[in-house]
Amino acid sequence: MDGPESNAIDLLAHWWLPVERESEQPGRRVPGRFVWEPDEGGDLQLMGELREPKILENHLESGGVQRYRARPSELERRYPVIHGSRTTQGGHEEAYTLLHSLSLNAVGFHGLDELPEHITVGAVLRGAWYSDPSEIEADRAIFDLQHLATWVDQDSIKTEFLPLNDGPNGAHLTIEAHTRPAISTTYDGAEVKLVQRLPHTGSDHSSGVAQEWQLVIEIKPMGELDRYTDIATDMRALVTIAAGKTSDITAAVLQHPKLHKYRLDGTPAPGFRDDITYWNRWAHRGKDSSIVRSHDLYFNFEQFGGADGIRCWLETASTYRTELRRVMATRYTDCMYLEDRIMNTCAALERFDKVRRPGETKLSSKNEQVKLSFVDHVQACVGYVGKPFEDLIGEPTSDWAKRVRVARNQLAHHDDPFRTTGQVGEYLLAEQVFWLFAMCMFRASGAPESTFEAVMEHQQIRWLQSEAAKRRAEETPHEETADE
């Protein structure tokens, strides 16, 4: 499987559009250079145009003919699928499928001659051709997630340093590695597994063993690409929350039962699958690539409930997928303003409670049923989590919920002090609303109390508690805006 070092692509190949009907002949092939960068996506520079220019004739009253190029429509600028092919050094044809592409200069073509075309690409598959994104299927997908091995926290490598006088060979060491059994659960017709690998590391002058854990998803007989990526994205969110750092998807491959590796004599080897490598920008990538160690985790795999915890998390994530992805976007990137983090998470919290308790109302002062206010939804979320979050904020729930409402209203309505200073809220509030949402997801997932206990023991949570206590000691009573 491809590792992080193979996430960049730079190749020369021929590119063409797939035929719409089997009876049609393959389209025109255009040479071009394709570059893929994980942070920027794909860039295709062609030496011609994917579609043959349409030259029209305008018959003039004088009897002359004026020839001109037909301007492509907005739809014609979009390429759901582009096929590519290049010959490897070994003499084999290598297939590429580019997805969700857009021509950047098609509307600017002028003149009658064919011109170079510049295309941006959203995702790419290497190893197979697909004619329609909806037809991309496989029975297995494998994802490498950063920090997954630390989160699983099942170390199976033992290093022993022997004393200087041990044996005739003097000082030496031994490395003992044992393969752990796969961790497996089921979710929505898919088997979701965490599988360990023990690859050898080193060179002629060094040697060692690394421990890796991969997310392996199997759907029989076949699963669509979106089903695999939804599960992987939801697992990425869980590991990111646990690690406190972005769990990037560093590699992904699909496997198909009809796509085998081949022996040296050219015959297929059914027991060995060939990989269809999949590259995608995965929405956001973290900038901090430092290692997360066990003591850095907010909670680990066992504290979250093991394999059953993963199954329950995936079920919950599918229910609150829009809210979860909106909140996790605030953690995956360092480019989002603090105010946007607060607004996104507040919106997700409100919607979380609406989805959890659809149609819930309250009695007004006139004894009439009315809709719940934003403060009502936030208070309900705090009550849903209970003591862990109450201990985190260290103040009455109603006071804290109103504090959140004030910040949200000032941001939404561009009120003072946001209008005069450009700032509302602070890091403490942003972290508090994030952890309220995360803990709500834990409750909805049925996470055991060991999850909340581990989170509350983390040094970052203890720091947030101390900062909240300092603020309460320093602040004076503040004027509150009217409730919605």
Secondary structure, 3 states (H helix, E strand, C coil): CCCHHHCCEEEEEEEECCCCCCCCCCCCCEEEEEEEECCCEEEEEECCCCCCCCEEEEECCCCCEEEEECCCCCHHHEEEEEEEEEECCCCCEEEEEEEEEEECCHHHCCCCCCCCCEEEECEEEECCCCCCHHHCEEEEEEEEECCHHHHHCCCCEEEEECCCCCCCCCCCEEEEECCCCCEEEEECCEEEEEEEECCEEEECCEEEECCEEEEEEEEEEEEEHHHHHHHHHHHHHHHHHHHCCCCCEEEEEEECCCCEEECCCCCEEEEEECCEEEEECCCCCCCCCCCCCHHHCCCCCCCCCHHHHHHHHHHHHHHCHHHHHHHHHHHHCCCCCHHHHHHHHHHHHHHHHHHHCCCCEEECCCCCEEECCHHHHHHHHHHHHCHHHHHHHCCCHHHHHHHHHHHHHHHHCCCCCHHHHCCCCCHHHHHHHHHHHHHHHHHHCCCCHHHHHHHHHCHHHHHHHHHHHHHHHHCCCCCCCCCC
